[in-house]
């Protein structure tokens, strides 16, 4: 082109363009940015691979990765090819140039604009839809693996008589394929229509035919494919009725066919399938007829049929056939739902027994010994005493215990003892100074187990520790005490290199150590260091001198996190618990296989049914669900995580579960057989809480087996709210060694209560045998209370505790000053036809900011007592010899006074006399409500007991060990309870 500017252009052109140096710099920055993004993606991939290899589950990583890659490319290419082919075909079928209308002149500008870039535009469009489709398909890797590896259930659904595996494994994959087919057909239709319009095959405003014959044929075939897919959808919908959820007044999340489904929707789907096939054929016929008339009529008929046959007809059947006689019509289908739901949730063998709810023994004193044989009542509440463990056994600020401790069983001298247990885990918030070296190199692990008897407290209300101190010592023997993996360990540590770690501290100072395990990933390689520096956004990993030969990085350190990572197809129970097994601390994690495709089984939402008052305050106890809506669940896997090495082991627990067998085919070698579980580990396995909570929620309705009763809703129960707090959340189930009426001996159990729907009285008591080694493990027993009489439920019992005048006065006294009262677990124990309730009461004193057991509430057959120890409370409630059996039975004021014990030491004797007088004065003041006088008397009582203790210590004897029975001081934290008791049972 000639220069029309009238002057030299060189300088102006150079001024308008960046210099070569700037262009080079920009290109360099661009290349570096691309390389940086690429390395960031590589770092994520590489660190994941290294981690899976370090835990010896690299097959999980590779199987998952190759499945995702395969699905991405197969379905991405299919989508890209389908859309690209139809764009190419529409372009090829474009009509020859003809007289230009205004519409075509307008489109011609676009045709001219894209002409040089047609190939690139085609590639861009196909690549875009391919990437989207491939990414969507890659997310279906679980569906693919379950379909290709599915094993039969050997159970058939009652409607179509197909194996359950068809609904659980096959139908979800067919639905994905159908959805992919619809998406392909729609995108191809849109792309082809736009191409035909752009090149004149379709006209909107031009005179003459609106579409060329070629465009008509092409688009008709695509529409025919769409309608054919709709026919397939109608056919699959027939089977989908067996797993369809619907609103039904008998229950939420009803699943399966009802009368209207079997007699209206099912034939309607079949008719619509036939109509859709005919309609699709009419669309295909346009290849020869070149007219839209018949296909449009057929499509209109299909839409009208869908409205009339698929919508209006079922509504008429429901209105005029079902509603006038609903129970008779629905009963057969409800019966199928009852059977399937009970099987799917493992509650079909639940034993429901009628239970009177009132004692059959007139002389209650005979029941005192029966209590000890019936249950080991746990007065150490693991959800209350964590601060006590923290205060008494923390030892260093950089240690901490979980918010909720755990209950396990340990054997000593041949006797099994319910034990409250927790690990002294690392607490980075408590280290002297936070910096990168301290947080990740020096303070790397916790140390030791702390355990206490569940059924006892000492005379100060403190736990009776069976394993304590630092290093821990006690009944558990010798074991590896370092805790590198735990519930509170949520950051990475770098160990084993030149930087030494603080092992623990004692009176001789800090002990140092260096990790000798094989866990974690080696940082010896510069590539590994660079990858982790990027992945953790911590550049110091790349150049820090604290990292050298032998350095290893530990991460993904919580037990649930590790199990979920190595088995991403499992749902993880919310409560992992530690146990000392074969000389190692092992975290035991329960894991579930679930499905959303069990025909006729009603669905439940795991996040809702497993929620209770504990999960409301501690998110770490929430279930880790792969799918929240399920209608089949099995505790199929027991997993362990070594607290020192981090080693993860998966054990097959349910050997009959088809879902687990399917995943074991997909990931061979990841799950060890059940017989690989050692006896020591078996002794600590238990029935999982989250499964129990799901089952109890289902049993509020599905404890009945009769369809008529189910439909009336007269037997619907509910899980009561936790009466010990005001959260309004469900009461958690409790582990307890107890004996149900049909059992001959105590067994470790998990129990809960039910109340009638909308009421607070007790309707049933539920327990499951949780002892993994017992023949009845997993057997659910329900004691059903009569509906003709009322038995107090947990909320009513707690209300009576709080409303009894003397108990209320004593509680008020315990709250004196800055003290706080906390109620422990309200335990329910079936006893001689009645129900015994027991609840520990803790006090956080003004000077001691941790809970101590001060009182025990017990009620039986309407008789309520409030005593210093469980033994005293049981003695009194059953009227044992030497106790007052009158109706005034709450509080220590009914126990009378006790003469001071004899002592040969006159100083001790005088101090005890003073203590007795102060005690009596305090009791008299409490009756009068004179709290000032009572406080003064308590001060005198504490002073007298202190003098007695000092005199006795100097004398070296034991004469001052006993003390008068009475209530603790208002602060409840300064000195022992005057009773001098040593725990339950005296």
C-alpha positions, 0 to 999 in steps of 0.5 A, a space after each residue: 500500500 502506498 504511503 498516504 501520510 506524507 512523511 517518513 514512517 520508520 520512526 513512528 512505526 518504531 515508536 508504536 512498537 516495543 523495543 526488541 529488549 522489551 519484547 524479549 523480556 515479555 516473552 521470557 516472563 511469559 515462558 517463565 509464567 507458563 513454566 511456573 504454572 506447569 511446575 505447580 501442577 507437576 508439584 501437586 501430582 508428584 507430591 501425591 504420588 510420593 505420598 501414596 508410594 510412602 504409605 504403600 498404596 500406590 496402586 490406589 493412586 495409579 488405578 484412580 489416575 488411569 481411570 480418570 485419564 481414560 474416561 477423560 480422553 474417551 468421552 472427551 474425544 467422543 464428544 469432540 468427534 460428535 460435535 466436530 463431525 456435525 459441524 463439518 457435515 453441516 458445512 459440507 451440506 451447505 447450499 450453493 450460492 444463490 440470490 442474496 437476500 438481506 439476511 444472507 448479505 448480513 450473514 455473508 460478513 460473518 462468513 467472510 470474517 471466519 473464512 481464514 480461521 474455519 479450521 482453527 475455529 472448528 478445533 477450538 469448539 471441539 476442544 472446548 466441548 471435549 474438555 468439558 465432557 472429559 472433565 465431567 466423565 472423569 468425575 464418574 470414576 467411581 461409577 465406572 469402577 463399580 460397573 465394570 467390577 460389580 459382583 451380584 448381591 444374590 438378592 432380587 428386587 420384588 418388582 422386576 426380579 433383577 439382582 440388586 447389583 443392577 440397581 447398585 452398579 449398572 443403573 447409575 452407569 447407564 444413566 450417566 451414558 444416557 446423560 452423556 448421549 443427551 448432551 452430545 445430541 443437544 450440542 451437536 444439534 445446536 452446532 449443526 443448526 448454527 452452521 446450517 444457518 450461517 451457510 444458508 441451509 436454514 433461513 429465517 426471513 428469506 423468501 422460499 423454503 426455510 430449510 434445504 433438503 440436506 439441512 432438513 435430513 441432517 437435523 431430523 436425524 439428530 432430533 431422531 437420535 434425541 427422541 430415541 435417547 428419550 425412549 431409552 430414558 423412558 425404559 430405564 425410568 421403569 427400573 428407576 421407580 424401584 429406587 425413586 424417592 417420593 414424599 409419603 406420609 408414612 416416612 420421609 425419603 420413601 423409596 420404591 414403588 407405591 400403588 400408583 407407581 406400579 399401576 399407573 407410572 409403570 404402564 405409562 412409561 412403557 407406553 411412552 417408550 413405544 411412542 418415543 420409538 415410533 416418533 424417532 423412526 418418523 424423524 429418521 424417515 425424513 431422510 427420504 420424505 424430506 418433510 417435517 410434517 409427520 415427525 412434528 405430529 409424532 413429537 407433539 403426540 409424544 409430548 401430549 402423551 407425556 402430559 396425559 399418560 405420564 402426569 394426569 392419569 397417575 394423578 387420577 389413579 392416586 385421587 380416586 383409587 388410592 386415597 379412598 382406601 389408602 391402607 389397603 392399596 399401599 400395604 403390599 408395597 409398604 411391606 416390600 419397603 419394610 423388608 428391603 429397608 431392614 435388610 439394607 441397613 442391617 436391622 432385619 435381625 433386630 430382636 424386639 422384646 416387650 418390657 414392663 418398665 416396672 420392677 417385679 421385686 417388692 423387696 428392693 434391697 435384694 436388687 442392690 447386688 444385682 446392679 453390680 452384676 447387671 452393669 459396670 456403670 461408668 461415672 467417668 464421662 469421656 466427653 467431660 473429663 478431657 480438661 481433667 486429663 489435661 490439667 493432671 496429665 498434660 505435663 507440658 503446655 505443648 501437649 493436649 488431649 482431644 476434646 472427647 476422650 474414648 472408651 475402651 476395654 483393658 484386662 487386668 488380673 483377668 478382669 475386663 475394665 471399662 477404661 477412659 483413654 486418650 493420647 497426649 498429643 502435640 499442641 503447637 499452640 502451647 510451645 514456648 515460641 512459634 517459628 518455622 523450626 520449632 513448629 515443624 522440626 523440634 516439636 513433632 510428636 506427642 507422647 504416651 497414653 493416659 487411661 483411667 478406670 471408667 467406673 471409679 473416682 478417687 476421694 477428690 473426684 479425680 480419675 483413677 489413672 491406670 496409665 499416667 505420668 511422662 513417660 507413661 507407666 501403668 497397666 499397659 506395659 511396654 509400648 512405643 509411646 511416641 505419637 506422630 499421628 493423631 487427631 490433633 496433628 494437622 500440620 506437617 513435620 520434617 524429621 530424621 535429618 540434622 535437626 533433633 526433635 524434642 522427645 519429652 521433658 522430665 526433671 532432668 531437662 529435655 530429652 532429644 530424639 530423631 525419628 527412626 521410622 520409615 514413614 513420610 517422604 524423603 527430602 533428599 532429592 532436590 526435586 522433592 524439596 522443590 515440589 514440596 516447597 511449591 505444594 506447601 507454599 513454603 520456600 524454606 523447604 527448598 533451601 533450609 539447612 535444617 533439611 539434609 540427609 535422612 530428612 523426611 516430611 510427614 503430613 496427612 497425619 490425622 487417622 481419618 484423613 489417612 484412611 480416607 486417602 488410601 480408600 477414597 471409596 469408603 465412608 469414614 466413621 466420625 470417631 477414631 479411637 486409640 488402643 495399645 495393640 501388640 506393643 504399639 499405639 494403633 488408631 482404630 477407624 471404622 469404615 463403611 461401604 454405602 450405596 444409593 441404589 438398593 431397591 425399595 430401601 428408604 434413604 437417609 442423610 448421613 450428615 443428619 442421622 449421625 449428628 448429635 450433641 457431641 458433633 454439634 460442638 466438635 466437628 472432628 467427630 462428623 462422619 466423612 461421607 463419600 455420598 451423603 444420601 444412602 439407602 445401604 450401609 455396612 461396616 465392611 472395613 476395620 482400619 488401623 493407623 500406627 501412631 508412630 509409623 503412620 502405617 495404614 492397614 485395611 481389614 475386611 470385616 464384613 466378608 459378605 458385603 457385595 459392595 466391598 467385594 466390588 471395590 476389592 476387585 477394583 483395588 486388589 491387594 488393598 484390603 487384607 482378609 479378616 483372619 489377618 486381624 490379631 487377637 490383641 487387635 480383635 479385643 479392642 474392636 467395637 461396634 461403630 457409633 455412626 452405624 448405630 446412630 443410622 440404625 437407631 434413626 431408621 428403627 424409630 419407624 422400621 422397628 415394626 414389621 407390619 405394614 398396617 401399623 407402619 401406615 397408621 404411624 401409631 408406633 413412630 418413635 424419636 431419638 430424644 434430645 440430650 437432657 444434660 445440655 440445652 443444645 437441642 441435639 440428639 442424645 449420643 449413644 453410650 458405650 457401657 458394659 452391661 447385661 440385657 435381660 436375655 443375657 447371662 453376663 455383661 458384655 461391652 454394649 452401645 445403647 440408646 433410648 427412644 421416646 414416643 413421637 412428640 412426647 418425653 416418656 420412654 418408649 423403648 431401650 436399644 442396645 447392640 452387642 459391641 464386643 467384637 469377639 463375641 458370637 452375638 456381636 452386632 445383635 440389636 436388642 430393643 426393649 419395648 415399653 408398654 403404651 398403656 403406662 408411662 415410664 419416665 424418659 431421659 428428659 423427664 428424669 433429668 427434669 426430676 433431678 433438677 426439680 427435687 427441692 433438696 437436690 436443687 439446693 445442693 446443686 445451688 450450693 455446688 455452684 457457689 462462688 464461681 463454680 460451674 456444675 456439669 452433668 455427665 452422661 445419663 446412663 440407662 440400665 434395664 434392671 429387674 423389669 425397671 430402668 435404672 438411671 445414673 448420672 455423674 455430676 461434675 464441678 469446675 471450682 473457682 480455683 481449679 478450672 477442670 471438672 471433678 466428680 462430686 456427686 452421683 444422681 441415681 433414680 429407680 422406680 421413682 426413687 431419686 437420690 443424690 450422693 457423693 459416690 455411686 456406691 452410696 447412691 445405690 445403697 440408698 436407692 435400694 434401701 440397703 441396711 443402715 440407710 434411711 428408706 423413707 420418702 425423703 431421699 435426696 441429698 446427703 442430709 438424709 443419711 444422718 450423721 456419723 460419729 468421728 472415727 476413733 484414733 489413738 492420736 489426741 490431736 487427730 481425735 480433737 480435730 475430727 471432733 471439730 470436723 463433726 461439729 462443723 459438719 452438723 452445723 453446716 447441715 443445720 444451716 443448709 436446712 434453714 437456707 442460711 448460706 452464710 452460716 453454711 459457708 462459715 461451717 464449711 470453712 471450719 470443716 475444711 480447717 479441721 480436716 486439714 489439721 487432722 490430716 497434718 497431725 496424722 501425717 506427722 504421726 505416720 498412722 492412718 487413724 485420720 483416714 476416715 471422715 464424717 459423711 457430708 457434702 463438699 464445700 461450695 468451691 468443691 475444689 479446695 479439699 477432699 469431699 468430707 465423705 472421704 469415699 474412694 469411688 463407686 462401691 465405697 
